[in-house]
Amino acid sequence: MNLELSDAAKRDIKKIQDKNAKAAIIKALDDFCENPQSLHLRKLEGYEKLWRISLDNWRLILLIEWSEDHAIVVCVADRKEVYKIVRRRK
């Protein structure tokens, strides 16, 4: 799977101060590239192509084009804030 980080997602990851969380997020994205089915992906309700990966208190929101084998990380944020951010970035 080809994976791309949006500019906003790059900023989101850069802002994370917890080094363990940041490492887990990067590892999850690497795992996703290797085998998208290895992680527990869940479709976001109300969005046609948005999916989420849950990592402890963090959520990674991806726009996935399955037919093109391409995904874009749209947002990386704490679970308490991520859905507000997704609605704003829509």
N, C-alpha and C positions, 0 to 999 in steps of 0.2 A: 504494500500500500504506500503510495506517495503521500507524504505528510508535509504540510506547509503551516507555518505559524503566522497569523495575522500580526500586524504591528501592535494592535491592542493586546493580543495574547503575549507577545514578547515583553511589553511593558508590565503586564500582570505578573509574569514569572519573575521578572527582574525585581519587582517590589516585595516579593516574598522573603521575609527575613529568616524564617526557620530553614536552616540548611538541610535538615533531614526531610522536610516536606518538599523542598525544591528538588532534592535528589530523587525522591519517590515519584514526583511528577515527571521528571525527565526520563526515568526508567520506564514508567508507564507508557510514555509516548514512544520510546524505543520499542517496547514490547508490542505496541499497537502496530507499528510499521512492519515488524516481523510477522505478526499473526493477529489480525484484527479481531479474530474470534477468541483470542486468549484472555481478553479482558471482558468483564461484565458490562457490556454496552446496554444502555436503555434509551429508548426513543423519547424525546421530549414531547409531551402532549401539546397539540396546537401548532406544531411546527413540522413541516413536511420532511425536511432533511437534517434536522438537528438531533444529535445524540449526545449522551453524557457518559462520562466515566467518573465513578465515585472513588475517592481515595481519602479515607478517614473523613476529615471535615472539609476537604477540598473537592471541587467539581471542575471537570474539564469539559467544556462544551465544544463539540466538533460538528462541522458541516461536512457531511459525507456524501460523495457521489459514488455510489457502489458500482455503477456501470462503467465509470471511468477509472476506478481504482485510485481515487484521489480524495484526500480529506484536508480540511483547513481547521486549525484550532482557532476558535472564535473568541473564547474567553476562558480564563483560569481564575477562580475566585473561591472564597470561603462559601460554604453551603448556605450561610445566612444571607448572603448578598448576591449570589450568582444569578438568580432568576430576575432580580430587579435590573441587573446590568444587562442581561440578555434582551430584556424588553426594550431598554434604552438603545442598545446597539442595533436593534432590528431595523 
